[in-house]
Amino acid sequence: MIIKTNPDEIQIYLTDASNIKGFCDAVYFPENVDELRRTIQEANENKINVTISGNGTGLTGARVPMGGIVVSTEKLNRVIEINAEEKFIIVEPAVLLSDLQSAVNELGLLYPPDPTERNCYIGGTVATNASGEKTFKYGATREYVLALDIVLANGDLLLLQRGKQKAENDRLQLFCESGKRLDISIPDYKMPETKNASGYFCKPDMDAVDLFIGSEGTLGIITKIKLELVPKLEKKLSCVLFFNDEDNAINFVLKARRVSLQSQKEKNEKEINALALEFFDGNALKFLSADYKIIPADASGAVWFEQEVTSQNEEDILMKWIELIAEFDGNEETAWLAFDDAEIKKIQQFRHSVSAKVNEYISKNNFKKLGTDAAVPAEKFVEFYKYCTSLVKKSKIDYVTYGHFGNSHIHLNILPKNSEEHLIGKELYKKICMKAIELNGTVSAEHGIGKLKIEYLTMMYGEDVIKKMAVIKRAFDPNLILGIGNIIDKKYLT
């Protein structure tokens, strides 16, 4: 096993896309599960903090160490099995999402949770319950995880299969490979009824697998993942539609969402039924305009929608969308419409370019990222959006807004020009999180909590719930070595 301590060689493991910086004594690169287990066991015996490192695409500092050692999973990168007949894939945690999608696509299959950042490791997506644009129709990572192999803090192995290890009311009993029994008390607290990636998933009679999905390296280390697949889409209709009026763009999304949810409920293949409903405000379009000449100069907003179609219903579905576009004064002449894979990929790159340029701006100016990841119940969405944008406009600080508006989920990124604006931006960010909580939403819908959002998770759930999460952590990690600083404020672990 390779172990690196040279500062020049380990710098890349001391940060992530949030631009938060950390430090550690060494980075370990286990090449198999046995090496990983020995490393963790030794760290546990010596009470050395361990931070698990994915591919550095996270936005909350979860993989950024604050002392101790880093264990990189990058050598655990095998695709172990693809079963086309039973529609599942088994992978190690460092398989890239892009590689997984390519492998299953060749067999006519699809892995629906498809985060915008496709250079992420699959282990990282499970650790944060990640999601993407197709979440609007297909749901987040949690819904596709069938089994997990997990190395616990003492080096023991826990093998979980969905449906095999379930809690009875608030009691969860698990047996490790060694035969050791773990008795876990599952707290009953109300999670938001929105897309959510904030803290531990807990509810009566829950599946044990769900406790580890979204646990951000604090309960154990994922070493093998079995994921459900679905049949690949026959064809897709993809379109970026520009609007001269932002309200029209938002109202277009709202109606498309209502119709799509009804179509999903009725399994209606002849009506609008979006895979994705994404929004970009005028600021985001200006941010991209130098790279994309297709963006009209007077555009105040844009919507990207996708829908799976067949040869039989393709024309009818297109006409339905055209009627909806006309209803809300979308600009048909400037619409970017795609049916073939190559052009659809260009539209996906357009979507990715917004977040990539934001990260580039933050890194260039050496700020920690101030990008919201909040979601609220659908009926509160417009109120929330208007509050957020009004708040930031009054500050006169630059910002861009985009995100998964079909899921009532907003990425508002504050772009400070100096340290004074960054301090103001932090207060604005906090107010936005408080508003999301007030509206029964979540402070993190898909990126997780990591180190940057623990204050907001405490605001969201309250200290009593955080203390209950700390009890769960201690049950799996008594010496408190794994992912310290992620999810739970250290003061609740003393």
C-alpha positions as CSV (number, residue, x, y, z in Angstrom):
1,M,0.0,0.0,0.0
2,I,1.2,3.5,-0.9
3,I,1.4,6.0,1.9
4,K,2.3,9.7,1.0
5,T,3.4,12.3,3.5
6,N,5.2,14.8,1.2
7,P,3.2,18.1,1.3
8,D,3.6,18.6,-2.4
9,E,2.1,15.2,-3.2
10,I,-0.9,15.4,-0.9
11,Q,-2.1,19.0,-1.5
12,I,-4.9,17.7,-3.8
13,Y,-6.4,15.7,-1.0
14,L,-6.6,18.7,1.3
15,T,-9.5,20.5,-0.5
16,D,-12.6,19.9,-2.6
17,A,-14.8,21.9,-5.0
18,S,-16.0,24.0,-2.0
19,N,-12.5,25.5,-1.9
20,I,-12.2,24.8,1.9
21,K,-8.6,23.9,2.8
22,G,-7.5,21.3,5.4
23,F,-4.4,19.4,6.7
24,C,-3.3,15.9,7.5
25,D,-0.3,13.8,8.5
26,A,-0.5,11.3,5.6
27,V,-2.6,9.9,2.8
28,Y,-3.2,6.2,2.5
29,F,-4.0,4.4,-0.7
30,P,-5.3,0.9,0.0
31,E,-5.5,-1.4,-3.0
32,N,-8.0,-3.8,-1.6
33,V,-10.5,-4.2,1.2
34,D,-8.1,-6.1,3.5
35,E,-5.5,-3.2,3.3
36,L,-8.3,-0.8,4.0
37,R,-9.5,-2.8,7.0
38,R,-6.0,-3.0,8.5
39,T,-5.5,0.7,8.1
40,I,-8.8,1.6,9.8
41,Q,-8.2,-0.9,12.6
42,E,-4.8,0.5,13.3
43,A,-6.1,4.1,13.3
44,N,-8.9,3.1,15.6
45,E,-6.6,1.4,18.1
46,N,-4.4,4.6,18.1
47,K,-7.4,6.9,18.1
48,I,-6.3,8.7,14.9
49,N,-8.9,10.6,13.0
50,V,-9.6,9.2,9.5
51,T,-11.2,11.2,6.6
52,I,-12.4,9.2,3.6
53,S,-11.5,10.8,0.3
54,G,-13.5,10.5,-2.9
55,N,-12.7,12.4,-6.1
56,G,-12.9,15.9,-4.6
57,T,-16.0,17.0,-6.5
58,G,-18.0,17.6,-3.2
59,L,-19.2,21.0,-2.3
60,T,-19.3,20.9,1.5
61,G,-15.8,20.0,2.6
62,A,-16.7,16.4,3.7
63,R,-13.5,14.9,2.3
64,V,-11.3,17.7,3.6
65,P,-9.3,16.5,6.6
66,M,-8.7,18.6,9.7
67,G,-5.8,16.5,11.0
68,G,-5.2,12.8,11.3
69,I,-4.9,10.7,8.1
70,V,-6.8,10.6,4.8
71,V,-7.8,7.3,3.3
72,S,-8.2,7.6,-0.5
73,T,-10.6,5.1,-2.1
74,E,-9.2,5.7,-5.6
75,K,-7.6,2.2,-6.0
76,L,-10.9,0.6,-5.2
77,N,-12.3,1.2,-8.7
78,R,-13.5,-2.1,-10.2
79,V,-16.8,-2.8,-11.8
80,I,-17.4,-6.2,-10.3
81,E,-20.6,-7.3,-12.1
82,I,-23.2,-6.0,-14.5
83,N,-26.3,-8.2,-14.7
84,A,-28.4,-7.1,-17.7
85,E,-31.1,-9.7,-17.1
86,E,-31.7,-8.8,-13.4
87,K,-30.8,-5.1,-14.0
88,F,-28.2,-4.4,-11.4
89,I,-24.5,-3.4,-11.2
90,I,-22.0,-4.1,-8.4
91,V,-19.1,-1.7,-8.1
92,E,-16.3,-0.6,-5.8
93,P,-16.6,3.0,-4.5
94,A,-14.1,4.7,-6.8
95,V,-15.8,3.8,-10.1
96,L,-16.6,7.1,-11.9
97,L,-20.2,7.9,-12.6
98,S,-19.3,8.6,-16.2
99,D,-17.7,5.2,-16.5
100,L,-20.6,3.4,-14.9
101,Q,-23.1,5.1,-17.2
102,S,-21.0,4.2,-20.3
103,A,-20.8,0.6,-19.2
104,V,-24.5,0.1,-18.6
105,N,-25.5,2.1,-21.6
106,E,-23.8,-0.4,-23.8
107,L,-26.2,-3.0,-22.5
108,G,-29.3,-0.9,-23.0
109,L,-29.5,0.1,-19.4
110,L,-29.5,3.3,-17.4
111,Y,-28.6,4.3,-13.8
112,P,-31.1,7.1,-13.3
113,P,-29.5,9.2,-10.4
114,D,-27.2,11.2,-12.7
115,P,-25.6,14.2,-10.8
116,T,-24.4,17.1,-12.9
117,E,-20.8,16.4,-12.0
118,R,-20.1,13.1,-13.7
119,N,-16.5,12.8,-12.5
120,C,-17.7,11.9,-9.1
121,Y,-17.1,8.5,-7.5
122,I,-20.1,6.3,-7.0
123,G,-19.1,5.9,-3.4
124,G,-19.4,9.7,-2.9
125,T,-22.8,9.8,-4.5
126,V,-24.0,7.1,-2.0
127,A,-22.3,8.9,0.9
128,T,-24.3,12.1,0.1
129,N,-27.5,10.6,-1.4
130,A,-26.6,12.6,-4.5
131,S,-29.1,13.4,-7.2
132,G,-29.3,15.2,-10.5
133,E,-31.7,16.5,-13.2
134,K,-33.4,13.1,-13.7
135,T,-34.3,13.1,-10.0
136,F,-37.5,14.9,-10.9
137,K,-38.8,11.7,-12.4
138,Y,-36.6,8.9,-11.1
139,G,-35.7,10.0,-7.6
140,A,-32.3,10.3,-5.8
141,T,-29.5,7.7,-5.2
142,R,-31.3,6.2,-2.1
143,E,-34.0,4.6,-4.3
144,Y,-31.4,2.6,-6.3
145,V,-29.1,1.2,-3.6
146,L,-29.7,-2.5,-3.2
147,A,-26.7,-3.5,-1.0
148,L,-23.6,-2.1,0.7
149,D,-20.5,-3.6,2.1
150,I,-19.2,-1.3,4.9
151,V,-16.0,-1.3,6.9
152,L,-16.7,0.0,10.4
153,A,-14.3,2.1,12.5
154,N,-12.9,-1.1,14.3
155,G,-12.1,-2.7,10.9
156,D,-15.1,-5.1,11.1
157,L,-17.2,-5.7,8.0
158,L,-20.9,-5.1,7.8
159,L,-22.8,-6.6,4.8
160,L,-26.2,-5.0,4.2
161,Q,-28.9,-6.0,1.7
162,R,-32.0,-3.9,1.3
163,G,-35.0,-5.7,2.8
164,K,-32.8,-8.1,4.9
165,Q,-31.9,-5.9,7.9
166,K,-34.8,-3.7,9.0
167,A,-35.5,-1.9,12.2
168,E,-38.4,-3.0,14.4
169,N,-40.1,0.3,15.3
170,D,-37.1,2.2,16.8
171,R,-34.7,-0.8,17.3
172,L,-32.2,-1.9,14.7
173,Q,-30.1,-5.0,15.3
174,L,-27.1,-5.7,13.1
175,F,-24.5,-8.5,13.0
176,C,-21.0,-7.9,11.7
177,E,-19.0,-10.5,9.7
178,S,-17.1,-11.2,13.0
179,G,-20.4,-12.1,14.7
180,K,-20.4,-8.9,16.8
181,R,-23.9,-7.6,17.4
182,L,-24.8,-3.9,17.2
183,D,-28.0,-2.6,18.8
184,I,-29.0,0.8,17.5
185,S,-31.7,3.0,18.7
186,I,-33.3,4.9,15.8
187,P,-34.6,8.3,16.8
188,D,-38.0,9.4,15.5
189,Y,-37.6,12.9,14.1
190,K,-39.5,14.5,11.3
191,M,-37.5,14.8,8.1
192,P,-38.6,17.4,5.5
193,E,-41.0,16.1,2.8
194,T,-38.7,17.4,0.1
195,K,-35.7,16.2,-1.8
196,N,-33.3,15.9,1.1
197,A,-29.6,15.1,1.9
198,S,-29.3,16.6,5.4
199,G,-28.1,14.4,8.2
200,Y,-28.9,10.7,9.0
201,F,-32.0,9.1,7.5
202,C,-34.1,7.9,10.5
203,K,-37.6,6.6,10.8
204,P,-39.4,3.7,12.4
205,D,-39.1,0.3,10.7
206,M,-36.4,1.7,8.4
207,D,-34.0,-0.4,6.3
208,A,-30.5,-0.4,7.6
209,V,-29.1,0.4,4.2
210,D,-30.8,3.8,4.4
211,L,-28.9,4.8,7.5
212,F,-25.6,4.7,5.6
213,I,-26.8,6.4,2.5
214,G,-26.1,10.1,3.1
215,S,-23.9,9.5,6.2
216,E,-20.9,11.2,4.6
217,G,-18.2,8.9,5.9
218,T,-19.1,9.3,9.6
219,L,-20.5,5.8,10.3
220,G,-18.4,3.5,8.1
221,I,-16.5,3.2,4.8
222,I,-18.4,1.9,1.8
223,T,-16.3,-0.7,-0.1
224,K,-18.9,-2.3,-2.4
225,I,-22.2,-1.1,-3.8
226,K,-25.0,-2.9,-5.6
227,L,-27.2,-0.6,-7.6
228,E,-30.5,-1.1,-9.4
229,L,-30.7,-0.2,-13.1
230,V,-33.6,0.5,-15.5
231,P,-34.0,0.1,-19.2
232,K,-32.3,2.8,-21.3
233,L,-34.5,5.4,-22.8
234,E,-35.4,4.8,-26.4
235,K,-35.2,8.4,-27.3
236,K,-35.1,11.8,-25.6
237,L,-36.5,15.2,-26.4
238,S,-34.2,17.9,-24.9
239,C,-34.7,21.6,-25.1
240,V,-33.3,24.9,-23.6
241,L,-36.0,27.5,-23.9
242,F,-35.4,31.2,-23.4
243,F,-37.8,33.7,-21.9
244,N,-37.9,37.5,-22.0
245,D,-39.8,37.5,-18.7
246,E,-38.6,35.5,-15.6
247,D,-42.1,35.0,-14.2
248,N,-43.2,33.4,-17.5
249,A,-40.2,31.0,-17.2
250,I,-41.1,30.1,-13.6
251,N,-44.8,29.6,-14.4
252,F,-43.8,27.4,-17.3
253,V,-41.9,25.2,-14.9
254,L,-44.8,25.1,-12.5
255,K,-47.3,24.0,-15.0
256,A,-45.0,21.5,-16.6
257,R,-44.4,20.1,-13.2
258,R,-48.1,19.7,-12.4
259,V,-48.8,18.0,-15.7
260,S,-45.8,15.8,-15.4
261,L,-46.7,14.6,-11.9
262,Q,-50.2,13.8,-13.1
263,S,-48.8,11.9,-16.1
264,Q,-46.5,9.9,-13.8
265,K,-49.4,9.1,-11.5
266,E,-51.6,7.9,-14.4
267,K,-48.7,6.4,-16.4
268,N,-49.8,8.5,-19.3
269,E,-47.3,8.2,-22.2
270,K,-49.2,10.6,-24.4
271,E,-48.8,13.7,-22.3
272,I,-46.0,16.0,-21.0
273,N,-44.0,13.9,-18.5
274,A,-40.6,15.6,-17.9
275,L,-37.4,13.8,-16.9
276,A,-35.8,17.1,-15.9
277,L,-37.1,20.7,-15.3
278,E,-34.2,23.0,-14.7
279,F,-34.1,26.8,-14.5
280,F,-31.4,29.5,-15.2
281,D,-32.0,33.1,-14.2
282,G,-30.8,36.1,-16.3
283,N,-27.6,36.4,-14.3
284,A,-26.7,32.8,-15.0
285,L,-27.3,33.3,-18.7
286,K,-25.1,36.5,-18.7
287,F,-22.4,34.5,-16.8
288,L,-22.4,32.0,-19.7
289,S,-23.0,34.3,-22.6
290,A,-19.4,34.6,-23.7
291,D,-19.2,30.8,-24.1
292,Y,-22.7,30.3,-25.6
293,K,-23.6,32.7,-28.4
294,I,-27.0,31.0,-28.6
295,I,-28.2,32.9,-25.5
296,P,-30.3,35.9,-26.6
297,A,-29.0,39.2,-25.2
298,D,-32.4,40.1,-23.8
299,A,-33.1,36.7,-22.1
300,S,-34.3,37.1,-18.5
301,G,-34.5,33.3,-17.8
302,A,-34.3,29.9,-19.4
303,V,-35.7,26.5,-18.8
304,W,-34.1,23.2,-19.7
305,F,-36.6,20.3,-20.0
306,E,-36.2,16.7,-21.1
307,Q,-38.6,14.0,-21.8
308,E,-38.2,10.4,-22.9
309,V,-40.2,9.7,-26.1
310,T,-40.8,6.8,-28.5
311,S,-41.0,6.8,-32.3
312,Q,-44.7,6.5,-31.9
313,N,-45.4,9.4,-29.5
314,E,-42.5,11.7,-30.4
315,E,-44.4,14.1,-32.6
316,D,-47.4,14.3,-30.3
317,I,-45.3,15.0,-27.3
318,L,-43.4,17.7,-29.1
319,M,-46.6,19.4,-30.0
320,K,-47.7,19.3,-26.4
321,W,-44.5,21.1,-25.3
322,I,-44.9,23.7,-28.2
323,E,-48.4,24.5,-26.9
324,L,-47.1,25.0,-23.4
325,I,-44.2,27.1,-24.7
326,A,-46.7,29.4,-26.5
327,E,-48.9,29.6,-23.4
328,F,-46.1,31.2,-21.5
329,D,-44.5,33.3,-24.3
330,G,-41.3,31.2,-24.6
331,N,-39.2,32.1,-27.6
332,E,-39.6,29.2,-30.1
333,E,-37.2,30.9,-32.6
334,T,-34.3,30.9,-30.2
335,A,-35.1,27.5,-28.5
336,W,-32.2,25.0,-28.5
337,L,-33.9,21.8,-29.4
338,A,-32.1,18.4,-29.5
339,F,-33.1,14.8,-30.3
340,D,-29.8,13.1,-31.1
341,D,-27.3,12.0,-28.5
342,A,-24.6,14.4,-29.6
343,E,-26.7,17.5,-29.3
344,I,-28.3,16.4,-26.1
345,K,-24.8,16.0,-24.6
346,K,-24.0,19.6,-25.6
347,I,-27.1,20.7,-23.7
348,Q,-26.0,18.7,-20.7
349,Q,-22.6,20.4,-20.9
350,F,-24.4,23.8,-21.0
351,R,-26.1,22.9,-17.7
352,H,-22.8,21.7,-16.2
353,S,-21.0,24.9,-17.4
354,V,-22.9,27.1,-14.9
355,S,-21.8,25.2,-11.8
356,A,-18.3,24.8,-13.3
357,K,-17.9,28.5,-13.9
358,V,-19.1,29.3,-10.4
359,N,-16.6,26.9,-8.9
360,E,-13.9,28.5,-11.1
361,Y,-14.8,32.0,-9.9
362,I,-14.8,30.9,-6.3
363,S,-11.4,29.2,-6.6
364,K,-9.8,32.1,-8.6
365,N,-10.9,34.6,-5.9
366,N,-10.0,32.2,-3.0
367,F,-13.4,32.3,-1.3
368,K,-15.3,29.5,0.3
369,K,-18.3,28.7,-1.8
370,L,-21.6,30.4,-0.9
371,G,-24.0,28.3,-2.9
372,T,-27.4,27.4,-1.6
373,D,-28.7,23.8,-1.9
374,A,-32.1,24.4,-0.3
375,A,-35.4,22.9,-1.3
376,V,-38.9,23.6,0.0
377,P,-42.4,22.1,-0.4
378,A,-43.8,22.8,-3.9
379,E,-46.5,25.0,-2.6
380,K,-44.0,27.3,-0.9
381,F,-41.5,27.4,-3.8
382,V,-42.4,30.7,-5.5
383,E,-42.5,32.4,-2.1
384,F,-39.0,31.0,-1.3
385,Y,-37.5,31.9,-4.7
386,K,-38.8,35.5,-4.5
387,Y,-37.5,35.9,-1.0
388,C,-34.0,34.6,-1.9
389,T,-33.5,36.7,-5.0
390,S,-35.0,39.9,-3.4
391,L,-32.7,39.5,-0.4
392,V,-29.5,39.2,-2.5
393,K,-30.6,42.0,-4.9
394,K,-30.9,44.4,-2.0
395,S,-27.3,43.6,-1.0
396,K,-26.1,44.6,-4.5
397,I,-23.7,41.6,-4.4
398,D,-23.4,39.6,-7.7
399,Y,-25.2,36.3,-7.8
400,V,-26.5,33.6,-10.2
401,T,-29.4,31.3,-9.7
402,Y,-30.1,28.0,-11.4
403,G,-31.2,24.6,-10.3
404,H,-33.7,21.8,-10.1
405,F,-36.9,23.9,-10.1
406,G,-39.0,20.8,-10.9
407,N,-38.0,19.6,-7.4
408,S,-38.5,23.1,-5.8
409,H,-34.7,23.1,-5.3
410,I,-32.6,26.2,-5.8
411,H,-28.9,26.8,-6.3
412,L,-28.4,30.5,-5.6
413,N,-24.6,31.2,-5.8
414,I,-23.4,34.4,-4.2
415,L,-20.3,35.8,-6.1
416,P,-18.5,38.2,-3.7
417,K,-15.8,40.5,-5.1
418,N,-13.9,41.0,-1.9
419,S,-13.8,39.8,1.7
420,E,-16.3,42.4,2.9
421,E,-18.9,41.1,0.4
422,H,-18.0,37.6,1.4
423,L,-18.9,38.3,5.0
424,I,-22.2,39.9,3.9
425,G,-22.8,36.9,1.7
426,K,-22.4,34.5,4.6
427,E,-25.2,36.4,6.4
428,L,-27.4,36.2,3.3
429,Y,-26.8,32.5,3.0
430,K,-27.8,32.0,6.6
431,K,-31.0,33.9,6.2
432,I,-31.8,31.8,3.1
433,C,-31.3,28.6,5.1
434,M,-33.5,30.0,7.9
435,K,-36.2,30.8,5.4
436,A,-36.1,27.3,3.9
437,I,-36.4,25.8,7.5
438,E,-39.3,28.2,8.2
439,L,-41.1,26.8,5.1
440,N,-40.5,23.2,6.3
441,G,-37.8,22.6,3.7
442,T,-34.2,21.5,3.9
443,V,-30.8,23.3,4.0
444,S,-29.3,20.6,1.8
445,A,-31.2,18.8,-0.9
446,E,-28.4,17.0,-2.7
447,H,-24.9,18.0,-1.6
448,G,-24.9,16.9,2.0
449,I,-23.8,18.7,5.1
450,G,-20.1,18.1,5.3
451,K,-18.1,20.6,7.4
452,L,-19.6,23.8,5.8
453,K,-23.2,23.3,6.8
454,I,-23.2,21.8,10.3
455,E,-24.4,25.1,11.8
456,Y,-27.4,25.0,9.4
457,L,-28.2,21.4,10.1
458,T,-28.4,22.3,13.8
459,M,-30.7,25.2,12.9
460,M,-32.9,22.8,10.9
461,Y,-33.3,20.0,13.4
462,G,-32.4,21.6,16.7
463,E,-29.8,20.5,19.3
464,D,-31.9,17.5,20.6
465,V,-32.0,15.8,17.2
466,I,-28.3,16.5,16.6
467,K,-27.6,14.8,20.0
468,K,-29.6,11.8,18.9
469,M,-27.6,11.6,15.7
470,A,-24.4,11.7,17.8
471,V,-25.7,8.6,19.7
472,I,-26.0,6.8,16.4
473,K,-22.4,7.8,15.5
474,R,-21.0,6.6,18.8
475,A,-22.7,3.2,18.4
476,F,-20.8,2.6,15.1
477,D,-17.6,4.6,15.9
478,P,-17.0,4.6,19.7
479,N,-13.6,6.1,19.5
480,L,-14.9,8.9,17.2
481,I,-12.3,8.6,14.4
482,L,-14.4,8.7,11.2
483,G,-15.3,11.9,9.4
484,I,-15.0,14.1,12.4
485,G,-16.4,17.5,11.6
486,N,-18.9,16.2,9.1
487,I,-22.6,16.4,9.8
488,I,-22.3,16.7,13.6
489,D,-20.7,19.6,15.4
490,K,-17.8,18.2,17.5
491,K,-19.3,19.7,20.7
492,Y,-22.1,17.1,20.5
493,L,-19.5,14.3,20.4
494,T,-17.7,15.1,23.6
